[in-house]
Amino acid sequence: MTQKQRTSIGFIGAGNMAKAMIRGLIQSGFPANQILISAPNTQFLDNFTILSNNSALAKQVDVLIFAVKPDVLKSVILELKPLIQEKKPLMISIVAGISTDQIYHWLEDEKRVAPLIRAMPNTPALINQAITGVFTPTLLSATDLALSQQILSAIGSYIWLEKEAFLDIVTGLSGSGPAFIFYILEAMISQAIEMGLPEAIAKTLALKTCVGSANLALSSDKSLSLLTQQVTSKNGTTFAGLEQAKALKLAETLQSMIAASVNRAKEISTKTH
């Protein structure tokens, strides 16, 4: 039997990530009149259909995208459980730390009949340059697979993951990663300003260096270690900076930042059980 074509998408929650996904969908050609939203703050959403509550939305859409805070998701799922059990919409959760097992448990869908995807995009989605880790515990239909990839590609690129446990690591690496990079860039810029460089020039140099270096690494088949070596001359300026980084154990500090974020994602998951 051919599955009914899914044609409408409902967002529960309208935070920054939901807004980015909505903008990306519109820019990619998805009809605005097929996007519905349920959220308390809808001031930017004048041109979209806004529903008064989650149930009203769920009755009208084929795809549900959960974009709420982790501590809110359970109440949302329990509220919509009868409708989800009846309609079996494609569900996409971008909620950090909440496992698909937990969502199926709340739905009392131990056989995992309703299609569910868990995704972790990051904030470059705001300019359609997200990298999103994606996992599903079920075999999606061709229709649902194509539609989910259409939605995810509207905000950037994505990687399917074999294990859901990887999503906690993705959360710490690419989910929290932009904030870590901004933090490092801010420190670089601040130091350059302190040593006399005008702020605008320092910011441009730092940001363009970050973008160019990332693009170089993406386009090269060389390891990051080798690329580092190519910039570094014995006893040169880069060598001096890297030696200071080693003395301060910068690598260990950065690794501990990622680990702390991953551990927090696991704690959030544990607290919602």
C-alpha positions, 0 to 999 in steps of 0.5 A: 500500500502506498503511504499517503503523501505528507504535505503539512508541517507543524512546529511546536515551539518557535525558538531560534532553531524552529525559526531557522528551520521555518525560514530555511523551508520557505527559502527552499520553496516549501509552501508557507501555507503548509507550515503551522505553528503552536507557540506562546511567542509568535511576534515574528510569525505574522505570515504563518498560521498560528494555532491556539494549542498543540492539539489543534495543530496536531489535528491538521498536520502530517509532520510534527517537529518538537522544538521545545525545552527538554523539561516541556517535552513530556507534557507535550507528548502526553497531551498529543498521545491520542492524536499521535497514536491515531494519525501516526505523523512523522515526528522530528524532535530537536530537543536536547537530551531526550531519547527516542526510547523515552518519547516512545515510552510516553506515547505507550508505543513500545512497538515503535509504530509511529515514525520518529527522528531525533536531530541535533542541529546547531546555530549556523542553521540561522544562515542555512549552514547547520551541521545536524546529527540525525538518528532514527530507531525505526525503518522509515518509509521512502516518503518519510526519509525523503521529507525528513532530509528535505527539512534538514537540508533546508538549514544546512547539511546533516549526518545520519548516525548509527547509534543514538548515544552518538547524539549526546556527543554531537550535542557537546561537539557541534551543538555547543561547539559554536559557542566554544568557537565564539569564546575562543575568537573573542579571546583572540580578538581581545588580545589583538585589540589590547596589543594595538590593533583596531577592533574592526580589523582584529575582528575581521582578521580573526573571523576570516581566519577561522572561516578560511582555516575550516574551509581549507581543512574541509577541502583537504585530505590532509590531517589537522596535525599535518595542516598545523605542521605546514603553518609551523616553522621551528622556533617561528611565531606559530611554534611559539604560540603552540608551545604556550598552548601546550604549557597551558594544556589548552588541548586538555581544556578544550577536551574537558569543555566538550566532555562537560557538555556531553555529560550535561546532555546525558544528565538531562536525559536521565532527569526526564525518565 
